[in-house]
Amino acid sequence: METIRQHIEAQVLSLTGLALGGIDFEAPAGDPGLFGPDSASWQVHGDFSSMLIGGVSALLLQMLHPLALAGVWDHSNFREDMLGRLRRTGQFISTTTYGSRADAQKLIDRVRRIHDEVSGTLADGRPYSANDPDLLTWVHVAEVSSFLKSYLRYRNPQFPGHEQDRYYAEIALVAERLGARDVPRSRQAVAEYLQAMRPQLICDERTREVVRVLLAAPAPSAFARPYSALMLRAGIDLLPDWATELLGLQQNPLKRQLVRGGVHSTVPLLRWAVRNGSLHRARRRMGLPPLR
């Protein structure tokens, strides 16, 4: 049984930022990182499956902004390495959440340096820059609102409203250190922000290409393929209705029910198997008992 558990865990972790290495989540002992174990951020970001689903949904939402899409389109190899992109994003999220303060700041500084090289001009003449404070806010809000929505759907539907607000207030720190401004810090502020951004969002041929690449992204193994496909569909299902309509990815009620049922039936096995994720390692760094 232990061999089976270890095999499942290895397959799951191969999808995460841990597969990239380079971050020791167990050192230095006692370092709480940016948030600490009592934070709302540690809770929301602690479940791998809901984070993966939220990450897929966030990527699709982010790419509806033409300036955000341009930076990815012109300055990344996402077409050849979508899994690598997801892993790198996962490493950033896990390190800024669960890593030591030094490692978290190191990754923030690294991303800022990368952003320094990402700029250009759209076909209509509009300039874009990955360091644009307003664009950074869009990317952040699309991401963290998707993470929280997935957590509420698949991990903890009873997560109190005041804790949800605390999550948004805490996690704004990362966006602000990256250079974002006017970051919404509550459920109401996030909802109002997303509504205000809708007139700026479009779906064009390049957006549809991102969708095609994402849906065709190879799984790291045959074992992980069905799980990866389910997570992709769950990420689409997580999108706001207006976004799925814009993307042309509407799913009928039966398909939504099947996707959600598939996730709920799959994730208990994965939660049982994974004992060495970022959260588990960070808890060991803090001298906390293993999760049950």
N, C-alpha and C positions, 0 to 999 in steps of 0.2 A: 504493500500500500504506500509506503514511504517513497519507493521508486517512482510510482505513478504520480504522487504529489510533486516530487522534484521535477519530473518531466513536464507536467502541466505548468509549473511555475517558470521553468526555463523558457517555455514557449511564450508565456504571457510577458515576461520581462524583456524578451527579444523585441517586443513592440514598443518599448518605452525608452526614455532617455537614458536609462541605466545601461542600455546596450552600447552607448557611446563611451562609457567610462569617464575617467578624469575627475570625478567628484567623490570624495569620501564622506558619506553622510553620517559616519560613526565617529568623526573627529572634528574639532577637539571636544573632549568630554565636557558636558555641561553647557555648551554654547547653545542658546535658545534660537539662534537665527533671527530673522527679521520679525517673527511673530510669536513663536513659542507654542508649547503643546496645549495650552488652554485657549488658543485663538480659534475663532470661527474658521479661519483659512485652513488650519490643520484639519478641521473636520470636513469641510467641503471638498478639499483636494485629496482626501485620503483614500478614496475608492477608485481603483484603476478603471473599472468598466465604465462608471458614470463619467469619469474624466475623459476617456477616449471618445465616448459618444458626444460629450460636450465639445471636445476639440474638433471633431468632424463638423458639427453644426456651426461652430464659431468660424471655421475656415470658409465655409460656404457663405455665411453672412458677411464676413469681412470682404470677400471678393466682389460683393455687390457695389462696393464703393470704387468708382473708376480710378481714383488716385492710389488707393491701396492695391488694387489689382495691377496697376502699371508698375509699381515697384517690384512686385513678385514676377510679373511677366518679363520685365526687361533685365532683371538683375539676379535671377535664380535659375537653377536647373530642375525646377519642380517636375517638369515633364518626364525627366529620366529618373528622378529620385524622390517621389512623393513620400515614400516611407521614411526616407532620411529626413525630409522636412518635418514630418510629424514627430520623429524622434528628437530632433533638435528643439522643436517647440516644447516637447515634453520635458526635456532636460532643463530648459529655462524655467518652466513652471515649477518643477519639482525642486530645483535648487533654490529658487527665490522663496519657496514655501518652507522647505525642510532642511536646506543646507545651512552650514554655519554662516554667520554674518559676513565673514570675509569671502567665502565662496559665492554667496548671493551677490555681493557687490561686484565681485570679479566678473560674473556673467552679465550683470547690468552694464558694466563698463565695456565689456566686449561687444554687446549688442549695440551700444551707442557708437562704437568705432565702426562697426559694420554699417550702421545707418548713415554715417558720414559719407559713405561711398554710393549711396542709393539716391539718385536724383535723376530728373529728366523732364521731358515735355510730352504731353499728350498730343494726339493728332490735331486736336482743336486749339492747340497753342497754350493750354494751361500747364504751368510748371507743377512738378510734384517733388517732394523730398520726404524720405523716411523720418527725418527729424522734425517734420512739421508738427507742432504741438497739438493741433486739432486732429490731425490724422492719427497720431499716437493715441489720442483719447478714443477715437472711433474703434481702433483695433482692440484696445483694452476693454471697452464696454461690450463689444460683440463677443469677446472671449469670456469674460467673467460672468456675464449674464447667462451665457450658454452653460458654463460649468455649474452655476447654481440651479438652473432649471433642470439639468440632468440629475443633479444630486437629489433634488426634491422628487423627481419622478422615479428614480431607480434605487435610491439609497435611504433617504429619510424624509418622507412626506410630512412628518410632524415637526420638522425643523422650525422653531418659532420665528415669527416675523421680526422680532427685535434682533435675533441672531443673524437673520438674513441681512438686515441693515448693518449690523456689525461687520459682517463679511465684506460688504461693499466699502465700508469706511476703512477697514484694515488694508484690503488689497489695493486700494488707490495709491498706497505708498509706492508700489512697484512702478505703476504708470508714471507717477510724478518723478521718480528717480530717473526714468527713461526720458523725461522731458515733456510729458503730457500736461495739459492745463485744463482747468475747470472740470475736473474729473467728478462725475456724479458719485455720491457716497451713500445712497439709500435706494430702496426699491422704487419709491415714487420718482426720485430724480433720474434713475436709470430708465424707467418707463417713459418719462417725458422726453428724455434725450433721444431714445430710439424713435419715438414718434416724430420728433423734430427733424431727424436725419433722413426720414423716408424719401422726401423729394429729391435728395441727392443720389439715391441708389438706382442703379440700372442693371439690366442683364443683357449683355451683347454676346457676340460670337466668342470673344475671348473668355468671358465668364463661363459660357457653356463648355468651352474646351477644358477649363479647370475642373468642371463637374465630370466630364468624360475621363480625364486623367485620374481623378480621385476614385471614381468607381472602378477603374481598371487597374488600380495600384496592386501590385502583387503582394500576397501575404508572405511572411518570412519562411513559412513551411506549409506543407500540405495539411498538417494537423491544425494549424491556425487559420486556414482558409475559410472554413464555414463561420468561425467566430468573427473574423475580420469583416466578412460580408454582412453579417448581422449587425455589427457595430456601425457600419456605414449606413445601412438602412435606418437604424435607430437615430443616427445623427441627422438624417434628412427629416425624419418624423418629428424631431425635436424643434425644428425651425418654426418660427411664427408662420401662421397661415399666409400672410401677405408675402413672405419671402419665398415659400414654396410655390406660390402662384407666379411670382415674378420669375423664378427659376424654371418653371414648367415641371416641377417635381411633385405634383399633388399625388397623394396616395389615398385610395378609398378606405372607408372605415374598417373593412375586414382586414386589409393589409396592415393598417396601423395596429389593429388588435393583435394580429399574428406577430408582428415585429416586437411589440411590447411584451407579449407573452413569452416570446423566445428569449428576450433579454432576462426577464424575471426567472425563467427556468434554468438559464445558463450561469448567471453570475454567482449563485451560492457555491458552486463547485470551484470557481476561480478564487473566490474569497477564502475558501478553505485551503486552497493550494498555495497561495502567495503569502509567504512569511518573511520575505526579504526585499520588499519594495522600499521606496524612499521613506515612507512613513515609519515602517518597522525599524529601519536602520537609524532614523532620527530619534526614535523612542529609546533605542539602545544607547545612543549618545547621551541622552538626558537621564539615563539610569531608570527608565520607566519599565514596568512589567510588560511582557508581550500581550498583544491584543488577542482576545478570545474570539 
